[in-house]
C-alpha cells in the first residue's frame, strides 16, 4: 500500500509485506552506463558499477546502511552482459526501531531497472522495496 501521509507536508509512506510502514526521505536515479563514452558493458565494468552503487548515496545522504536488490543481468550477448539502464536509490525511514531503545530505523536501497517513467514514482519505489525483510536489513538511529 502506498499513500501520502498528509497534504500539507506530503510524505510518501509505503507498507512493506513484512508489516513495517516506511517513509521515503529521498530518491535519486541515474543512467547505469552514464559516462561510458565508448566500448560495451562487460563483467568487470558491471562489477565496478554495482560496487559504486553501494556508495553513491553517501555524498548526499551520508553514510547509511544500504541494501542492493540484485539486478537481472542481460546475458543475450555473453561477451557483453548488461545491467538494466537505470540505477535507482531510495532512503527509507521507519518510526519503529529494531531495538526499543532507539528512535527509529532506516535503510538506503539501490536497484537497477530498465524503466521508471511509465508509472508513478510511488509505484516504482514500492515494487522494488515492498518485499524487503526490514528488521534484517535496516539499522537503528537516534535523533
TITOR-474379 format. One record per atom (N, C-alpha, C): chain; x, y, z; residue number from 1; residue in one letter. Coordinates in steps of 0.02 Angstrom, whole numbers, plus 50000, padded with zeros to 5 digits. Example, Ala and Ser with C-alpha at 12.3 -4.5 7.8 and 13.67 -1.06 7.14 Angstrom:
TITOR-474379
> A / 50660 / 49716 / 50390 / 1 / A
> A / 50615 / 49775 / 50390 / 1 / A
> A / 50660 / 49835 / 50390 / 1 / A
> A / 50642 / 49888 / 50354 / 2 / S
> A / 50684 / 49947 / 50357 / 2 / S
> A / 50645 / 50002 / 50394 / 2 / S
***
This chain:
TITOR-474379
> A / 50042 / 49941 / 50000 / 1 / X
> A / 50000 / 50000 / 50000 / 1 / X
> A / 50044 / 50062 / 50000 / 1 / X
> A / 50027 / 50110 / 49960 / 2 / X
> A / 50064 / 50172 / 49954 / 2 / X
> A / 50016 / 50229 / 49968 / 2 / X
> A / 50034 / 50276 / 50011 / 3 / X
> A / 49990 / 50333 / 50023 / 3 / X
> A / 50030 / 50394 / 50043 / 3 / X
> A / 49999 / 50453 / 50035 / 4 / X
> A / 50028 / 50514 / 50061 / 4 / X
> A / 50002 / 50523 / 50132 / 4 / X
> A / 50046 / 50540 / 50178 / 5 / X
> A / 50025 / 50547 / 50247 / 5 / X
> A / 49981 / 50608 / 50257 / 5 / X
> A / 49996 / 50663 / 50225 / 6 / X
> A / 49953 / 50722 / 50229 / 6 / X
> A / 49967 / 50767 / 50169 / 6 / X
> A / 49925 / 50817 / 50160 / 7 / X
> A / 49932 / 50860 / 50102 / 7 / X
> A / 49973 / 50923 / 50117 / 7 / X
> A / 49984 / 50938 / 50181 / 8 / X
> A / 50024 / 50997 / 50198 / 8 / X
> A / 50097 / 50983 / 50187 / 8 / X
> A / 50120 / 50927 / 50211 / 9 / X
> A / 50190 / 50906 / 50202 / 9 / X
> A / 50188 / 50835 / 50173 / 9 / X
> A / 50179 / 50829 / 50108 / 10 / X
> A / 50170 / 50763 / 50079 / 10 / X
> A / 50231 / 50718 / 50089 / 10 / X
> A / 50220 / 50663 / 50123 / 11 / X
> A / 50271 / 50613 / 50134 / 11 / X
> A / 50246 / 50548 / 50105 / 11 / X
> A / 50286 / 50517 / 50066 / 12 / X
> A / 50268 / 50453 / 50036 / 12 / X
> A / 50279 / 50398 / 50088 / 12 / X
> A / 50226 / 50361 / 50103 / 13 / X
> A / 50228 / 50308 / 50153 / 13 / X
> A / 50212 / 50242 / 50118 / 13 / X
> A / 50253 / 50191 / 50129 / 14 / X
> A / 50243 / 50127 / 50095 / 14 / X
> A / 50239 / 50071 / 50147 / 14 / X
> A / 50188 / 50029 / 50141 / 15 / X
> A / 50180 / 49972 / 50185 / 15 / X
> A / 50217 / 49913 / 50153 / 15 / X
> A / 50266 / 49885 / 50190 / 16 / X
> A / 50304 / 49828 / 50166 / 16 / X
> A / 50266 / 49763 / 50180 / 16 / X
> A / 50282 / 49711 / 50143 / 17 / X
> A / 50250 / 49646 / 50153 / 17 / X
> A / 50261 / 49619 / 50223 / 17 / X
> A / 50316 / 49638 / 50255 / 18 / X
> A / 50332 / 49614 / 50322 / 18 / X
> A / 50293 / 49651 / 50376 / 18 / X
> A / 50254 / 49702 / 50356 / 19 / X
> A / 50212 / 49738 / 50404 / 19 / X
> A / 50238 / 49807 / 50423 / 19 / X
> A / 50301 / 49821 / 50412 / 20 / X
> A / 50330 / 49886 / 50428 / 20 / X
> A / 50304 / 49939 / 50381 / 20 / X
> A / 50293 / 49999 / 50407 / 21 / X
> A / 50275 / 50056 / 50366 / 21 / X
> A / 50336 / 50102 / 50362 / 21 / X
> A / 50358 / 50117 / 50302 / 22 / X
> A / 50419 / 50158 / 50293 / 22 / X
> A / 50402 / 50222 / 50255 / 22 / X
> A / 50441 / 50273 / 50268 / 23 / X
> A / 50433 / 50337 / 50234 / 23 / X
> A / 50493 / 50349 / 50188 / 23 / X
> A / 50479 / 50378 / 50131 / 24 / X
> A / 50532 / 50396 / 50084 / 24 / X
> A / 50560 / 50464 / 50104 / 24 / X
> A / 50624 / 50465 / 50122 / 25 / X
> A / 50658 / 50527 / 50140 / 25 / X
> A / 50688 / 50561 / 50078 / 25 / X
> A / 50714 / 50520 / 50032 / 26 / X
> A / 50745 / 50547 / 49971 / 26 / X
> A / 50748 / 50492 / 49918 / 26 / X
> A / 50752 / 50515 / 49856 / 27 / X
> A / 50755 / 50469 / 49799 / 27 / X
> A / 50801 / 50500 / 49747 / 27 / X
> A / 50841 / 50459 / 49714 / 28 / X
> A / 50881 / 50482 / 49657 / 28 / X
> A / 50892 / 50425 / 49608 / 28 / X
> A / 50906 / 50443 / 49547 / 29 / X
> A / 50923 / 50392 / 49497 / 29 / X
> A / 50969 / 50422 / 49445 / 29 / X
> A / 51003 / 50378 / 49410 / 30 / X
> A / 51045 / 50399 / 49355 / 30 / X
> A / 51050 / 50342 / 49305 / 30 / X
> A / 51079 / 50357 / 49247 / 31 / X
> A / 51089 / 50306 / 49196 / 31 / X
> A / 51145 / 50260 / 49218 / 31 / X
> A / 51134 / 50196 / 49213 / 32 / X
> A / 51183 / 50146 / 49235 / 32 / X
> A / 51250 / 50157 / 49201 / 32 / X
> A / 51249 / 50166 / 49136 / 33 / X
> A / 51312 / 50173 / 49099 / 33 / X
> A / 51327 / 50246 / 49081 / 33 / X
> A / 51303 / 50294 / 49121 / 34 / X
> A / 51319 / 50364 / 49109 / 34 / X
> A / 51395 / 50373 / 49113 / 34 / X
> A / 51422 / 50408 / 49065 / 35 / X
> A / 51494 / 50419 / 49064 / 35 / X
> A / 51533 / 50368 / 49024 / 35 / X
> A / 51500 / 50314 / 49003 / 36 / X
> A / 51534 / 50265 / 48961 / 36 / X
> A / 51535 / 50294 / 48890 / 36 / X
> A / 51592 / 50318 / 48870 / 37 / X
> A / 51598 / 50353 / 48806 / 37 / X
> A / 51604 / 50305 / 48748 / 37 / X
> A / 51643 / 50253 / 48757 / 38 / X
> A / 51650 / 50204 / 48704 / 38 / X
> A / 51658 / 50135 / 48735 / 38 / X
> A / 51650 / 50085 / 48694 / 39 / X
> A / 51655 / 50017 / 48719 / 39 / X
> A / 51586 / 49989 / 48734 / 39 / X
> A / 51586 / 49932 / 48765 / 40 / X
> A / 51523 / 49898 / 48781 / 40 / X
> A / 51528 / 49870 / 48852 / 40 / X
> A / 51470 / 49859 / 48883 / 41 / X
> A / 51471 / 49831 / 48951 / 41 / X
> A / 51508 / 49764 / 48952 / 41 / X
> A / 51539 / 49751 / 49008 / 42 / X
> A / 51570 / 49686 / 49019 / 42 / X
> A / 51566 / 49670 / 49093 / 42 / X
> A / 51586 / 49610 / 49111 / 43 / X
> A / 51579 / 49588 / 49181 / 43 / X
> A / 51618 / 49633 / 49229 / 43 / X
> A / 51678 / 49652 / 49211 / 44 / X
> A / 51719 / 49695 / 49255 / 44 / X
> A / 51686 / 49763 / 49265 / 44 / X
> A / 51662 / 49793 / 49212 / 45 / X
> A / 51628 / 49858 / 49217 / 45 / X
> A / 51565 / 49852 / 49259 / 45 / X
> A / 51526 / 49800 / 49247 / 46 / X
> A / 51465 / 49790 / 49286 / 46 / X
> A / 51480 / 49783 / 49360 / 46 / X
> A / 51532 / 49746 / 49376 / 47 / X
> A / 51552 / 49738 / 49447 / 47 / X
> A / 51569 / 49806 / 49477 / 47 / X
> A / 51607 / 49846 / 49441 / 48 / X
> A / 51626 / 49913 / 49464 / 48 / X
> A / 51564 / 49956 / 49475 / 48 / X
> A / 51517 / 49954 / 49428 / 49 / X
> A / 51456 / 49994 / 49433 / 49 / X
> A / 51415 / 49973 / 49494 / 49 / X
> A / 51410 / 49908 / 49506 / 50 / X
> A / 51371 / 49884 / 49563 / 50 / X
> A / 51406 / 49903 / 49629 / 50 / X
> A / 51471 / 49900 / 49631 / 51 / X
> A / 51508 / 49921 / 49691 / 51 / X
> A / 51499 / 49995 / 49704 / 51 / X
> A / 51502 / 50035 / 49651 / 52 / X
> A / 51492 / 50108 / 49657 / 52 / X
> A / 51421 / 50124 / 49679 / 52 / X
> A / 51373 / 50084 / 49658 / 53 / X
> A / 51303 / 50096 / 49677 / 53 / X
> A / 51294 / 50091 / 49753 / 53 / X
> A / 51337 / 50054 / 49786 / 54 / X
> A / 51332 / 50046 / 49858 / 54 / X
> A / 51357 / 50107 / 49897 / 54 / X
> A / 51390 / 50154 / 49864 / 55 / X
> A / 51416 / 50212 / 49899 / 55 / X
> A / 51394 / 50279 / 49869 / 55 / X
> A / 51361 / 50278 / 49811 / 56 / X
> A / 51342 / 50341 / 49777 / 56 / X
> A / 51300 / 50387 / 49820 / 56 / X
> A / 51258 / 50360 / 49862 / 57 / X
> A / 51213 / 50400 / 49903 / 57 / X
> A / 51249 / 50440 / 49958 / 57 / X
> A / 51309 / 50419 / 49976 / 58 / X
> A / 51343 / 50448 / 50034 / 58 / X
> A / 51357 / 50523 / 50027 / 58 / X
> A / 51371 / 50546 / 49967 / 59 / X
> A / 51385 / 50617 / 49957 / 59 / X
> A / 51324 / 50660 / 49974 / 59 / X
> A / 51265 / 50635 / 49962 / 60 / X
> A / 51204 / 50673 / 49975 / 60 / X
> A / 51173 / 50657 / 50043 / 60 / X
> A / 51174 / 50593 / 50062 / 61 / X
> A / 51135 / 50571 / 50121 / 61 / X
> A / 51179 / 50548 / 50179 / 61 / X
> A / 51244 / 50548 / 50171 / 62 / X
> A / 51288 / 50524 / 50224 / 62 / X
> A / 51293 / 50448 / 50224 / 62 / X
> A / 51335 / 50424 / 50269 / 63 / X
> A / 51344 / 50351 / 50275 / 63 / X
> A / 51283 / 50320 / 50307 / 63 / X
> A / 51253 / 50273 / 50274 / 64 / X
> A / 51194 / 50238 / 50300 / 64 / X
> A / 51196 / 50165 / 50279 / 64 / X
> A / 51161 / 50125 / 50316 / 65 / X
> A / 51153 / 50054 / 50298 / 65 / X
> A / 51123 / 50050 / 50228 / 65 / X
> A / 51150 / 50006 / 50186 / 66 / X
> A / 51125 / 50001 / 50117 / 66 / X
> A / 51113 / 49928 / 50099 / 66 / X
> A / 51063 / 49918 / 50057 / 67 / X
> A / 51047 / 49852 / 50029 / 67 / X
> A / 51038 / 49859 / 49954 / 67 / X
> A / 51069 / 49814 / 49917 / 68 / X
> A / 51059 / 49813 / 49844 / 68 / X
> A / 51013 / 49755 / 49825 / 68 / X
> A / 50960 / 49771 / 49789 / 69 / X
> A / 50918 / 49719 / 49759 / 69 / X
> A / 50958 / 49694 / 49699 / 69 / X
> A / 50973 / 49630 / 49698 / 70 / X
> A / 51016 / 49603 / 49646 / 70 / X
> A / 50984 / 49613 / 49577 / 70 / X
> A / 51022 / 49641 / 49530 / 71 / X
> A / 50994 / 49656 / 49464 / 71 / X
> A / 50991 / 49594 / 49419 / 71 / X
> A / 50943 / 49598 / 49373 / 72 / X
> A / 50940 / 49548 / 49320 / 72 / X
> A / 50988 / 49570 / 49265 / 72 / X
> A / 51037 / 49530 / 49252 / 73 / X
> A / 51088 / 49547 / 49201 / 73 / X
> A / 51069 / 49515 / 49135 / 73 / X
> A / 51067 / 49555 / 49083 / 74 / X
> A / 51051 / 49530 / 49016 / 74 / X
> A / 51114 / 49497 / 48987 / 74 / X
> A / 51110 / 49432 / 48977 / 75 / X
> A / 51167 / 49394 / 48950 / 75 / X
> A / 51154 / 49370 / 48879 / 75 / X
> A / 51109 / 49404 / 48844 / 76 / X
> A / 51094 / 49383 / 48775 / 76 / X
> A / 51156 / 49388 / 48731 / 76 / X
> A / 51202 / 49433 / 48749 / 77 / X
> A / 51268 / 49436 / 48716 / 77 / X
> A / 51319 / 49419 / 48771 / 77 / X
> A / 51339 / 49355 / 48776 / 78 / X
> A / 51383 / 49333 / 48831 / 78 / X
> A / 51447 / 49373 / 48839 / 78 / X
> A / 51473 / 49401 / 48785 / 79 / X
> A / 51535 / 49440 / 48789 / 79 / X
> A / 51522 / 49509 / 48819 / 79 / X
> A / 51459 / 49531 / 48818 / 80 / X
> A / 51442 / 49598 / 48842 / 80 / X
> A / 51379 / 49595 / 48885 / 80 / X
> A / 51382 / 49563 / 48943 / 81 / X
> A / 51323 / 49562 / 48987 / 81 / X
> A / 51306 / 49634 / 49008 / 81 / X
> A / 51241 / 49649 / 49012 / 82 / X
> A / 51224 / 49718 / 49029 / 82 / X
> A / 51173 / 49722 / 49085 / 82 / X
> A / 51182 / 49773 / 49126 / 83 / X
> A / 51136 / 49789 / 49180 / 83 / X
> A / 51077 / 49827 / 49152 / 83 / X
> A / 51021 / 49829 / 49188 / 84 / X
> A / 50966 / 49872 / 49167 / 84 / X
> A / 50990 / 49945 / 49162 / 84 / X
> A / 50956 / 49985 / 49122 / 85 / X
> A / 50982 / 50051 / 49103 / 85 / X
> A / 50981 / 50104 / 49157 / 85 / X
> A / 50944 / 50094 / 49212 / 86 / X
> A / 50940 / 50144 / 49265 / 86 / X
> A / 50963 / 50115 / 49332 / 86 / X
> A / 50996 / 50156 / 49372 / 87 / X
> A / 51015 / 50138 / 49440 / 87 / X
> A / 50977 / 50186 / 49486 / 87 / X
> A / 50934 / 50157 / 49528 / 88 / X
> A / 50890 / 50197 / 49572 / 88 / X
> A / 50911 / 50187 / 49645 / 88 / X
> A / 50900 / 50239 / 49685 / 89 / X
> A / 50917 / 50238 / 49756 / 89 / X
> A / 50860 / 50271 / 49795 / 89 / X
> A / 50842 / 50242 / 49851 / 90 / X
> A / 50792 / 50272 / 49895 / 90 / X
> A / 50816 / 50267 / 49967 / 90 / X
> A / 50807 / 50321 / 50005 / 91 / X
> A / 50823 / 50322 / 50076 / 91 / X
> A / 50757 / 50317 / 50113 / 91 / X
> A / 50751 / 50264 / 50153 / 92 / X
> A / 50689 / 50249 / 50189 / 92 / X
> A / 50699 / 50255 / 50264 / 92 / X
> A / 50647 / 50279 / 50299 / 93 / X
> A / 50649 / 50278 / 50372 / 93 / X
> A / 50584 / 50247 / 50398 / 93 / X
> A / 50589 / 50223 / 50459 / 94 / X
> A / 50531 / 50193 / 50492 / 94 / X
> A / 50529 / 50220 / 50564 / 94 / X
> A / 50471 / 50239 / 50587 / 95 / X
> A / 50466 / 50266 / 50655 / 95 / X
> A / 50475 / 50212 / 50708 / 95 / X
> A / 50471 / 50149 / 50687 / 96 / X
> A / 50483 / 50093 / 50733 / 96 / X
> A / 50556 / 50072 / 50728 / 96 / X
> A / 50589 / 50070 / 50784 / 97 / X
> A / 50658 / 50047 / 50786 / 97 / X
> A / 50660 / 49971 / 50793 / 97 / X
> A / 50716 / 49943 / 50780 / 98 / X
> A / 50726 / 49871 / 50789 / 98 / X
> A / 50742 / 49859 / 50863 / 98 / X
> A / 50785 / 49900 / 50892 / 99 / X
> A / 50799 / 49900 / 50963 / 99 / X
> A / 50753 / 49951 / 50996 / 99 / X
> A / 50712 / 49931 / 51045 / 100 / X
> A / 50664 / 49977 / 51075 / 100 / X
> A / 50696 / 50040 / 51107 / 100 / X
> A / 50761 / 50039 / 51118 / 101 / X
> A / 50794 / 50097 / 51149 / 101 / X
> A / 50812 / 50151 / 51098 / 101 / X
> A / 50801 / 50138 / 51033 / 102 / X
> A / 50818 / 50187 / 50981 / 102 / X
> A / 50756 / 50224 / 50957 / 102 / X
> A / 50766 / 50276 / 50918 / 103 / X
> A / 50711 / 50318 / 50896 / 103 / X
> A / 50677 / 50294 / 50832 / 103 / X
> A / 50712 / 50258 / 50790 / 104 / X
> A / 50684 / 50235 / 50727 / 104 / X
> A / 50734 / 50193 / 50690 / 104 / X
> A / 50717 / 50172 / 50630 / 105 / X
> A / 50762 / 50132 / 50589 / 105 / X
> A / 50763 / 50160 / 50518 / 105 / X
> A / 50816 / 50145 / 50482 / 106 / X
> A / 50824 / 50172 / 50414 / 106 / X
> A / 50864 / 50124 / 50370 / 106 / X
> A / 50857 / 50134 / 50306 / 107 / X
> A / 50892 / 50093 / 50257 / 107 / X
> A / 50893 / 50130 / 50190 / 107 / X
> A / 50949 / 50127 / 50156 / 108 / X
> A / 50953 / 50150 / 50087 / 108 / X
> A / 50950 / 50088 / 50043 / 108 / X
> A / 50908 / 50089 / 49993 / 109 / X
> A / 50901 / 50032 / 49947 / 109 / X
> A / 50921 / 50056 / 49878 / 109 / X
> A / 50961 / 50016 / 49844 / 110 / X
> A / 50979 / 50031 / 49775 / 110 / X
> A / 50959 / 49972 / 49731 / 110 / X
> A / 50937 / 49987 / 49671 / 111 / X
> A / 50918 / 49934 / 49624 / 111 / X
> A / 50925 / 49961 / 49553 / 111 / X
> A / 50922 / 49915 / 49506 / 112 / X
> A / 50928 / 49931 / 49435 / 112 / X
> A / 50863 / 49914 / 49400 / 112 / X
> A / 50843 / 49956 / 49353 / 113 / X
> A / 50780 / 49943 / 49317 / 113 / X
> A / 50787 / 49973 / 49247 / 113 / X
> A / 50748 / 49948 / 49201 / 114 / X
> A / 50750 / 49974 / 49133 / 114 / X
> A / 50705 / 50034 / 49123 / 114 / X
> A / 50656 / 50043 / 49167 / 115 / X
> A / 50607 / 50096 / 49157 / 115 / X
> A / 50581 / 50121 / 49225 / 115 / X
> A / 50572 / 50186 / 49230 / 116 / X
> A / 50540 / 50213 / 49290 / 116 / X
> A / 50494 / 50272 / 49274 / 116 / X
> A / 50483 / 50286 / 49211 / 117 / X
> A / 50445 / 50345 / 49191 / 117 / X
> A / 50373 / 50329 / 49172 / 117 / X
> A / 50355 / 50266 / 49165 / 118 / X
> A / 50289 / 50249 / 49141 / 118 / X
> A / 50238 / 50238 / 49197 / 118 / X
> A / 50261 / 50239 / 49259 / 119 / X
> A / 50215 / 50231 / 49315 / 119 / X
> A / 50233 / 50283 / 49369 / 119 / X
> A / 50186 / 50296 / 49414 / 120 / X
> A / 50201 / 50345 / 49467 / 120 / X
> A / 50261 / 50324 / 49509 / 120 / X
> A / 50297 / 50373 / 49533 / 121 / X
> A / 50357 / 50360 / 49573 / 121 / X
> A / 50342 / 50315 / 49633 / 121 / X
> A / 50285 / 50325 / 49665 / 122 / X
> A / 50267 / 50283 / 49722 / 122 / X
> A / 50265 / 50210 / 49703 / 122 / X
> A / 50239 / 50195 / 49644 / 123 / X
> A / 50235 / 50125 / 49621 / 123 / X
> A / 50304 / 50098 / 49603 / 123 / X
> A / 50346 / 50139 / 49573 / 124 / X
> A / 50414 / 50119 / 49556 / 124 / X
> A / 50451 / 50097 / 49620 / 124 / X
> A / 50448 / 50140 / 49671 / 125 / X
> A / 50482 / 50125 / 49733 / 125 / X
> A / 50451 / 50065 / 49768 / 125 / X
> A / 50385 / 50065 / 49774 / 126 / X
> A / 50351 / 50011 / 49809 / 126 / X
> A / 50366 / 49943 / 49779 / 126 / X
> A / 50364 / 49938 / 49713 / 127 / X
> A / 50376 / 49873 / 49682 / 127 / X
> A / 50447 / 49848 / 49694 / 127 / X
> A / 50494 / 49893 / 49705 / 128 / X
> A / 50563 / 49873 / 49717 / 128 / X
> A / 50576 / 49855 / 49789 / 128 / X
> A / 50539 / 49885 / 49836 / 129 / X
> A / 50557 / 49876 / 49907 / 129 / X
> A / 50507 / 49837 / 49949 / 129 / X
> A / 50446 / 49830 / 49926 / 130 / X
> A / 50394 / 49803 / 49971 / 130 / X
> A / 50409 / 49733 / 49998 / 130 / X
> A / 50450 / 49694 / 49964 / 131 / X
> A / 50466 / 49626 / 49985 / 131 / X
> A / 50523 / 49623 / 50036 / 131 / X
> A / 50555 / 49678 / 50052 / 132 / X
> A / 50615 / 49677 / 50094 / 132 / X
> A / 50599 / 49658 / 50166 / 132 / X
> A / 50641 / 49616 / 50196 / 133 / X
> A / 50634 / 49600 / 50268 / 133 / X
> A / 50666 / 49656 / 50310 / 133 / X
> A / 50627 / 49706 / 50326 / 134 / X
> A / 50652 / 49768 / 50357 / 134 / X
> A / 50697 / 49756 / 50417 / 134 / X
> A / 50674 / 49716 / 50464 / 135 / X
> A / 50712 / 49707 / 50527 / 135 / X
> A / 50779 / 49672 / 50516 / 135 / X
> A / 50787 / 49635 / 50463 / 136 / X
> A / 50851 / 49602 / 50448 / 136 / X
> A / 50899 / 49649 / 50412 / 136 / X
> A / 50873 / 49700 / 50378 / 137 / X
> A / 50915 / 49743 / 50336 / 137 / X
> A / 50927 / 49813 / 50363 / 137 / X
> A / 50878 / 49841 / 50397 / 138 / X
> A / 50882 / 49910 / 50420 / 138 / X
> A / 50927 / 49918 / 50480 / 138 / X
> A / 50944 / 49979 / 50495 / 139 / X
> A / 50988 / 49997 / 50550 / 139 / X
> A / 50952 / 50050 / 50592 / 139 / X
> A / 50958 / 50045 / 50657 / 140 / X
> A / 50926 / 50094 / 50702 / 140 / X
> A / 50962 / 50161 / 50701 / 140 / X
> A / 50926 / 50213 / 50721 / 141 / X
> A / 50956 / 50279 / 50729 / 141 / X
> A / 50924 / 50314 / 50789 / 141 / X
> A / 50959 / 50364 / 50813 / 142 / X
> A / 50934 / 50408 / 50866 / 142 / X
> A / 50937 / 50480 / 50841 / 142 / X
> A / 50890 / 50520 / 50864 / 143 / X
> A / 50891 / 50591 / 50845 / 143 / X
> A / 50942 / 50628 / 50886 / 143 / X
***
